[in-house]
Amino acid sequence: METSLGTIEDGYDVLKKAGEGTFSEVIKAKRRTDGKVFAVKRMKGKFSSQEQVDKLREVQALRRLRNHPNIIHMEEVIFNKDKRSLDMVFELMDMNIYERIKGRRNHLPEELVKRYMYQLCKALDYMHRNGIFHRDVKPENILIKDEDLKLADLGSCRGIYSKPPFTEYISTRWYRAPECLLTNGYYGHKMDMWSVGCVMFEVMSLYPLFPGSNELDQINKIHDIIGTPPPQVMSKIRKHSSHMRVNFPDKQGKGLRKLLPNASEECVSLLEGLLDYDPDNRLSARHALRHPYFKELRSEDKRRAKTAAAAEAAAVEQHAPDDTANATARLANMSLKPHDARKLVHDEPSPRRHRSLRSFRRHGSKKSDGSPAPEPVPSLGHPMLAASAHVSLSPPKPKQKHRLFRKGHSKSMKEGSPKLPPIVMGRQPGRSLTHHSQQGSKLPSVSKR
């Protein structure tokens, strides 16, 4: 997908403004060619060139992740050179998760919440496996349409293999992991999973889990429910913390079970794994998908994949010619004479196998015992033998054994042996039989990003 030059008005009719954020605003626009409505993210900043647009992390990430059904699909990127503006065209969804639960008095069905969280974990698993983490997972950035969920707003994403420290004030405070709050930017992709736990609790209970008014209040609210971490976890945090005192009095949190009395054991277990204080012990997206809480949805995915594979195989079998059956019928109707059969065998291509010179000489030096010789089968080992494959089918004449280990054997080789390409026999000092690159050549170095 290449960046288009022009304006959004060239191919779309702008309908109305749908929302606004810190760095962009969202408008609805209808494409003139087919009348389909899209959401257009209009960036507030100015861009100097198309190259600068193509280097944006959000643009690069969305192009890399465009094939996943639970990540928002970017239809087009439009850069206006005159106004230096950027418009990103996305598929249109109904609402975000926050709008879905805002003002509700009745809880959403647990099966629907489970389906939403399963899709969110699949989106993050795909992102993390592609070397990207989101850094701003919150209800406003999770879009839904009926029962389908898509993760959006990748403007804060970073590469997993980038070297910390990262930006400290990232992610919305209520969904920020402890390592983001207590260190000088030393965090990783597990921060996304902490945010998933916060979002999951909020969707189930209809209120935020840790609504801190500032960073210190945020940590205290976490300790009120989760409790203070063990000393070894705090020692790891202190290594990268200089802006905040990390000595907290021991506190036993009230726990998640008291806040979700009607939730199943599997649900509480998953939340506790997502909200582990230590990022090293926190569930990854891949492990969260394997949790017993999602067992039914995993089975449903397997059945759907099996059905799709069977339908694809049936379509291929129906439309493609049955080459195997036709080939079998042709072979059954063939009547080959012995001479033709031998020729067919001789002409059959085979993989070339390297044979050492000593083995080749030994192969051609066997004495004949006078018994009827078998049909000569072409040796396809050495290149010179491959050239002698099409020989007469009469019994071969006995060959005189080369005197390899007597003085003057080189003369016998010159007279009775075909000229062969030089082959290295055995290991020579300072050399190996394996292939070596030219002296001074280097493999391309791979730099860590």
N, C-alpha and C positions, 0 to 999 in steps of 0.2 A: 504494500500500500504506500504509494508515494504522496507527498504533500502537493496539494493543488494550489495553483496561484489564481487569485481573484477575490471575489467577495461571496458571502453567503447568499446574497440576493441574486447571484447569477443563476442558481439552480433551485432555490428554495423561496417559498413565500413565508415571511416571518409572521407568526400568529400572535403570540403574546409572551410576556415575561413570566417565567415559572418560579424563579427563586434567585437568591443572591447570597454569595459567600464573601470571604475575606479577599480572595484572589480572583474571583470570577463570578459571572452571573449566568443563569440558565434561561434559555428561551425555547419556545416551541416553534418548529418550522416544518412546513409541508413541502415535500419534494414534488416538483412540477411533473416529472416524467410519469410517476405512478400514483401520486396523491398520498404517499405514506408519510406519516408524521414522525418526526425525530426530535430528540432533545439536543440542543446546541449549547455547548459550554463555551462561552465567550470570555477569554482571558482579559483581565484588566491591564496587565502589563504590556509594554511595547517590545517588539522584537526587531532586531536589525537586519536579519537575513533568514533565508530558508534553512541554511545550515544550522543556525541557532535553534530553530524550531525542531529540526530533526534530532538535535542532541538533547532535547528535554527528556528527563527521566520518565515522565509520565507517558510521553509519546513512544519512547523506545519500549517501555514495559508493556503498554497496551498492544503494540505490534507483535511482541513476542508471545503474549498470552491470549491472543485473539481467538484461539480455537477451543477454549474451555467454556462449557455451557453455563458455569456459575460465576463468570467474570464478565463484566459489562463489555459489550462489543462496540468498538469504535468504527464507525462507517467511513468517515472521511476526515481529513485534516486540510483546512483551507487557510492560506496565508495571504494577507493583503499587503502588498509591497508599499502601496502609497500611504495607507494609514498605519502600517506596521502592526497590524492586529492579527490575532489568531483565533480561529473558530474550530472547535472539535465537535464533530457530529456523532451522536451516540443513539443507539436504539432507545426507544421510549418505554419506560416502566410506569407502573401505576403510582407507587408511593415508596417511601422508605419505612424501615422498621419502626422508627420513632413515631411517625404519623399513624402507623398501624395500631400502636398501643396507647397513644396519647388520649387521655380523657376516658379510657375504658374503665368500666366498673366490674366487668366479668372477665375472668382469665381466658386466654386463648386455649383451645384444646391442646392437651399435651402432645398428641400425635402430630399436630401442625407445628408446634415448637420444635419437636424432635426433627421433623423434616427440614425445617429452616436451618437448624444448627448443623445437621448433617451436610447440607449443601454448602454452608459457610466453611466448614472444615475441609471439604473437598476443594473449594476455591483456594484456600490458604495452602493446602498440601501441594497443589499444582504450582502456586507461586513459589513456595519454598524450594520445591524440586527444580525449579528453573532459576534459582539463585536470586530471588527477589523477596523482600519482606515489606509489608504494607506500611507499618508504623502509625496508622491512624484508623484502626478498626473501631467503629462506634455505630450506634443505630442509624445515624443520619447518612452514613456512607454504605449502608446495606439496603439495596433496592429490591422490591418484590413486585410480582405480578401474579395474582392468584396464589398458587402454591410454589411458584418458581422464585428463587432467590439469586441475586447477582451482586457481587462485590464491586464497588465503584470507587471513584476518587483516588487514583493512585499517584496524586501529586506529591505525596510525602515519601514515596517508596525509596528504598535503597538496596544496594546489592549485598547479599548475605556475606560475601567474601571480601567486602570492603573492610579496611582496618579501622577500628575505633580509635579515638572517641568520636561519637556522632553528636548531632545537635541535641542538647539537653532538653529543651522545651519543645518536645515533639509529642504528638498524640494529645487528645483531650484529657484533662487532668483526671476525670472520674474513671477513665479506662486505662490509666497509665500504670505500668508494672512497677514494683518496688525498685528494681534495678535502675529504672529510668528516673525515679524520684531521688534516689540516694547516692548515685554515682555521677561522675563528671562525663556522662555520655558513653559509658561502657555497658552496652546492652547488645542483644542480638535478636534473631528472628523469634525466639520464644516469647518476646514481649507481645507479639500478636496473639498468642494463645491465652495469655492473661486477659487481654481485651475480649476474647471470645467468651471466657468465663463470665466476665462482667456483663456482656451483652445477653448471654443466655439467662443469667439470673434476672435481669431486668425484663426480658420478654416474658418470663414465667410469672414474676411477682408484680409487674407493672410499676416498679419503682427502682431507682438506681441503687446499686449495692454499696458503693463508696462515694457519696456525694460530698467530697471535701471542698471547703471554701478556699484553701490555699494548700501549699505542699505539705506543711507540717500537719495540718488538719487531715489531709488525705492519708498520711502515714498513720496517724492515730486511729482513723476510722478503719483502716486495714487491720491494725493490731486489735481493735475491739472485737473483730469477727474472726480473723485468722489466728491471732495471737502473735507474739514476738517469735522470731525464728531462733533456731539453735545457735550456740556460740560460733560453730564452724562456718555457718552461713554469714553471720555478721562479720567475721574476720575477712571473708572474701569481699564483702561489700566495702569494708574500710580501706582495702588496698586502692580503690579507685574513687574514694570520697574525700573531698577537701572543703566543700562548700557547706556541709551540714554535719552537725554532731550526730553520730550514729549509735550512741550509747543510750539504749532505751531500757526502762525497767521491765523485768519479766512480767508478762501478762498472758493469762490463759483466755483465749478468745471464746466467745459464746458458740461458735461453730455454725455451719450452714444448715445443719439438720433442724435447728430450732426456728430458722427463718423460713424453711420449706417443709412444714410438717406433713404435707400431703404428697410430696414427691417420692418417687420410688428410690430404692437403695442404689440402683444403677445410675439414676440421675444425679444423686448426691455424690456418688463416687466419681463420676465424670467431672463434676464441678470442682471437687477437691483436687483432682489431678490437674485441672486447668489453672487453678488458683494456688498452686504450690509456690511458697515464697522463694524457694531456690530455683532459679531458671534451669539448672542442670537436671533437676528431678522433675521439672514440669513436663506435662505431656506435650509431645509434638503433634502436629496435625495428622501425621500418619498413624501414630499410636491412638490418637483420639478416635479416628475412623474405625479402628479395630476394637474399640471398647464395647463391652456387652450391651450398653445402652442402645447402640445402633445395629444390633444383630439383625432385626427384621428388615431394615433398610438395605443392609449389605446383601441379604438373600434376595431381595427384590431387584437390586442392581444386577446380580448374577443371572437371575431369570430373564431379565430384560436383555442383557447382553447375549445370552444363549439364543433367545428368540430372534434377535436381530441377525446373529450369525447364521442361523438356519435359514432365515428368509433371504439373506444375501446369497447363500450357497444355492438355494433353490432357483433364484433368479439367474445365476450364472449357468446352472445346469440346463435351464429352460431355453436360454437364448444362445448359448455358445454351442458350436458343433461338437458332436461326440467324437473327438479325434481318436480316443483310445479304442473305441469299438470299431471304428473304420480301419485303424491300423491292424487290429487283431484279425479282422475279416480278410484283409489283404494278405497277411502272412499265412492264414489258413489256406487260401486259394493258390499260394505259390507252390510250384513243383520244380525244385532245384535239382540239377544233376550233381553228382559228387564233385566234378571239377568246379562247377559254379559255387558249390558250398565252400570248397576250400578257398576259392578266390574271395568269397565274401568274408571268410575269416581272416585272410591275409590283408584285405583292404580295410578291416575295421580299425579305426583310430584308437590308440590307447595312450595313456599318459606316459611321458618319457621319464624313465628312472635312470639315475646316474649309476654307472658301474665303474669301479676302479679298473685301472689298466691290468693289474695282476689278476683280478677276477675275470676279465675279458680273455686274457691269455689262457687261464685255466679252463674256461668254458669251451674254448676252441681246440683243446689239446687232448681230448679223451680218445682212447684207442677204440677201434672198431673190433668187436668180437666175432664178426662174420654173420651174425644173425640179421634177419631183415630189419632194416632201419625204419623207424616210425616216420610218419609224415612230418616233414620239417615245419616247425612252427616258428614264425619269424620272431626273433628276439628284438624287443623294442627298447632295450636298455640303453645301449650306447648309440650315439647318432650314426656311427658307421654301420652298425648292425641294422638299424632301421632302414638304411638305404638298400640293404641286401634282402629285404623281406620278400620281394617278388622274384623268387628263384624257381627253378624247375622242381617239379614234385618228384623226380626220380631220386633214388637213395643217394645221399651225398658220398663223395669219395673220401676214404680215410685220410685225415690230415696228419702230417708229420708233426710230432710234438716239438715245440720250440725248446731249445736248450737254453733255458733262462739263467741257470745258475752255474754255467760253465764259462770259461774264458772265451771271449769272442762271440758272445751271444748277440751282440749288437748287429753283427754281420748277418746272422740268421734272421733277425727281425727285418733287416732292410730287404732281404731277398724274398721272404715268404709271408710277410705280414703286411696288411694294408697300412697306409700312412694314417696315423691317428693324431688328433690334437693333443698337445702336451697336457698331462693331468698330474696334479700334485699328489704324490703317494706318501701317505703318512704325515707326520707333523714335523716341520722344519723348525730349527731354533729361531725363536723370536717371531714366528708367524703362526697363524691359525688357519684352519680350513674354512672357517666362516668368512663371510664377506666383510671387508673393511672399506670405509669411506676413504676418500682421498686425504692425503696428509694435509692438516691445517683446516679441514672442513669442520664445522660445528653444527650441532642440532639447533633448531630455532628455540630460543629461550621463551619460556612462558612466564610472564610477569603477573604477580598477584594484583588483583584489583582491590 
